[in-house]
């Protein structure tokens, strides 16, 4: 039940973002990708659920909020890091829009058509996807086990980031498959009008916790 509640909160957040930028398709793409960058934060409550279940304890939604109360500074620093990455990428995307388009098409349908049927639009999509992949790679490499570590050990963000980079470098094939699964399952969640994320997020959250326990030995 706590997992489904967190999944529902993520779905509602996604709908709120789409509603806020519904008239600007370029912003829809940018904010959805930014949403993916900060999405792992929503899984912290699920990591706490996994930790409690591992200890044979009962789990309630309110219990999972303890992880936020006990680590406000560390979590805040990680949120700041993710925010810097997202803002920098959004600013870069805005710059690319200005370079590829003299003037943005007016209207939702016209904008989408220009995006997929013009040389400028296709060029922008290529840059958009390449830069987004680099931003996602940075977040993945520095955060694959960072939040589970913070949840488990109430440790420092630097320890989590360094350990995450080591995990990726020492297990490149497994981490590449894991990253691919994250992308495919999240894309499936979006394809179901985000409703699939309500189930996918808890599954990925619990899977991430067990991956962390297998990869990091104290």
For each residue, the residues with C-beta under 8 A, 3 or more apart:
1: 4 5 61
2: 5 6 45 46 49 59 60 61 63 64
3: 6 7 46 49 201 202 205 206
4: 1 7 8 198 199 202
5: 1 2 8 9 61
6: 2 3 9 10 42 43 45 46 64 201 202 205
7: 3 4 10 11 197 198 199 200 201 202
8: 4 5 11 12 198
9: 5 6 12 13 42
10: 6 7 13 14 39 42 197 198 201
11: 7 8 14 15 194 195 197 198
12: 8 9 15 16
13: 9 10 16 17 35 42
14: 10 11 17 18 32 35 194 197
15: 11 12 18 19 194
16: 12 13 19 20
17: 13 14 20 21 31 32 35
18: 14 15 21 22 28 32
19: 15 16 22
20: 16 17 31
21: 17 18 24 27 28 31
22: 18 19 28 108
23: 108
24: 21 27 28 111
25: 28 29 108 111 112 115
26: 29 30 93 97 104 111 115
27: 21 24 30 31
28: 18 21 22 24 25 31 32
29: 25 26 32 33 128
30: 26 27 33 34 89 90 93 94 128
31: 17 20 21 27 28 34 35 90
32: 14 17 18 28 29 35 36 190
33: 29 30 36 37 89 132 135 136
34: 30 31 37 38 86 89 90
35: 13 14 17 31 32 38 39
36: 32 33 39 136 186
37: 33 34 82 85 86 89 135 136 139
38: 34 35 41 79 82 83 86
39: 10 35 36 42 43 186 201
40: 43 44 139 143 147
41: 38 44 75 78 79 82 147
42: 6 9 10 13 39 45 201
43: 6 39 40 46 47 147 201 204 205 208
44: 40 41 47 48 67 68 75 147 150 151
45: 2 6 42 48 49 61 64 65 67 68
46: 2 3 6 43 49 50 64 201 202 205 206 209
47: 43 44 50 51 67 147 148 151 152 205 208 209
48: 44 45 51 52 63 64 66 67 151
49: 2 3 45 46 52 53 59 64 205 206
50: 46 47 53 54 205 206 209 210
51: 47 48 54 55 151 152 209
52: 48 49 55 57 58 59 63 64
53: 49 50 56 57 59
54: 50 51 213
55: 51 52
56: 53
57: 52 53
58: 52 63
59: 2 49 52 53 63 64
60: 2 63 64
61: 1 2 5 45 64 65
62: 65
63: 2 48 52 58 59 60 66
64: 2 6 45 46 48 49 52 59 60 61 67
65: 45 61 62 68 69
66: 48 63 69 70
67: 44 45 47 48 64 70 71 150 151
68: 44 45 65 71 72 75
69: 65 66 72
70: 66 67 154
71: 67 68 74 75 150 151 154
72: 68 69 75 76
73: 76 77
74: 71 77 78 150 154 155 156 157
75: 41 44 68 71 72 78 79 150
76: 72 73 79 80
77: 73 74 80 81 157
78: 41 74 75 81 82 143 146 147 150 157 160
79: 38 41 75 76 82 83
80: 76 77 83 84
81: 77 78 84 85 142 157
82: 37 38 41 78 79 85 86 139 143
83: 38 79 80 86 87
84: 80 81 87 88
85: 37 81 82 88 89 135 138 139
86: 34 37 38 82 83 89 90 135
87: 83 84 90 91
88: 84 85 91 92 135
89: 30 33 34 37 85 86 92 93 131 132 135
90: 30 31 34 86 87 93 94
91: 87 88 94 95
92: 88 89 95 96 131
93: 26 30 89 90 96 97 128 131
94: 30 90 91 97 98
95: 91 92 98 99
96: 92 93 99 100 124 127 128 131
97: 26 93 94 100 101 104 124
98: 94 95 101
99: 95 96
100: 96 97 120 121 123 124 127
101: 97 98 104 105 114 120 124
102:
103:
104: 26 97 101 111
105: 101 110 111 113 114
106: 110 111
107: 110 111
108: 22 23 25 111 112
109: 112 113
110: 105 106 107 113 114
111: 24 25 26 104 105 106 107 108 114 115
112: 25 108 109 115 116
113: 105 109 110 116 117
114: 101 105 110 111 117 118 120 121
115: 25 26 111 112 118 121 124 125
116: 112 113 121 122 125
117: 113 114 121
118: 114 115 121 122
119: 122 123
120: 100 101 114 123 124
121: 100 114 115 116 117 118 124 125
122: 116 118 119 125 126
123: 100 119 120 126 127
124: 96 97 100 101 115 120 121 127 128
125: 115 116 121 122 128 129
126: 122 123 129 130
127: 96 100 123 124 130 131
128: 29 30 93 96 124 125 131 132
129: 125 126 132 133
130: 126 127 133 134
131: 89 92 93 96 127 128 134 135
132: 33 89 128 129 135 136
133: 129 130 136 137
134: 130 131 137 138
135: 33 37 85 86 88 89 131 132 138 139
136: 33 36 37 132 133 139 140
137: 133 134 140 141
138: 85 134 135 141 142
139: 37 40 82 85 135 136 142 143
140: 136 137 143 144 168 175 179 182
141: 137 138 144 164 165 168
142: 81 138 139 146 161 164 165
143: 40 78 82 139 140 146 147 160 161 164
144: 140 141 164 167 168 175 178 208
145: 148 149 160 163 164 167 208 211 212 215 216
146: 78 142 143 149 150 157 160 161 163 164
147: 40 41 43 44 47 78 143 150 151 160
148: 47 145 151 152 208 209 212 213
149: 145 146 152 153 155 159 160 163 212 216
150: 44 67 71 74 75 78 146 147 153 154 155 157 160
151: 44 47 48 51 67 71 147 148 154 209
152: 47 51 148 149 212
153: 149 150 218
154: 70 71 74 150 151
155: 74 149 150 159 160
156: 74 159 160
157: 74 77 78 81 146 150 160 161
158: 161 162
159: 149 155 156 162 163
160: 78 143 145 146 147 149 150 155 156 157 163 164
161: 142 143 146 157 158 164 165
162: 158 159 165 166
163: 145 146 149 159 160 166 167 216
164: 141 142 143 144 145 146 160 161 167 168
165: 141 142 161 162 168 169
166: 162 163 169 170
167: 144 145 163 164 170 171 175 215 216
168: 140 141 144 164 165 171 172 175
169: 165 166 172
170: 166 167
171: 167 168 174 175 215
172: 168 169 175 176
173: 176 177
174: 171 177 178
175: 140 144 167 168 171 172 178 179
176: 172 173 179 180
177: 173 174 180 181
178: 144 174 175 181 182 211
179: 140 175 176 182 183
180: 176 177 183 184
181: 177 178 184 185
182: 140 178 179 185 186 204
183: 179 180 186 187
184: 180 181 187 188
185: 181 182 188 189 200 203 204
186: 36 39 182 183 189 190 197 200
187: 183 184 190 191
188: 184 185 191 192 196 200
189: 185 186 192 194 195 196 197 200 201
190: 32 186 187 193 194 196 197
191: 187 188 196
192: 188 189 195 196 197
193: 190
194: 11 14 15 189 190 197
195: 11 189 192 198
196: 188 189 190 191 192 199 200
197: 7 10 11 14 186 189 190 192 194 200 201
198: 4 7 8 10 11 195 201
199: 4 7 196 202 203
200: 7 185 186 188 189 196 197 203 204
201: 3 6 7 10 39 42 43 46 189 197 198 204 205
202: 3 4 6 7 46 199 205 206
203: 185 199 200 206 207
204: 43 182 185 200 201 207 208
205: 3 6 43 46 47 49 50 201 202 208 209
206: 3 46 49 50 202 203 209 210
207: 203 204 210 211
208: 43 47 144 145 148 204 205 211 212
209: 46 47 50 51 148 151 205 206 212 213
210: 50 206 207 213 214
211: 145 178 207 208 214 215
212: 145 148 149 152 208 209 215 216
213: 54 148 209 210 216
214: 210 211
215: 145 167 171 211 212
216: 145 149 163 167 212 213
217:
218: 153
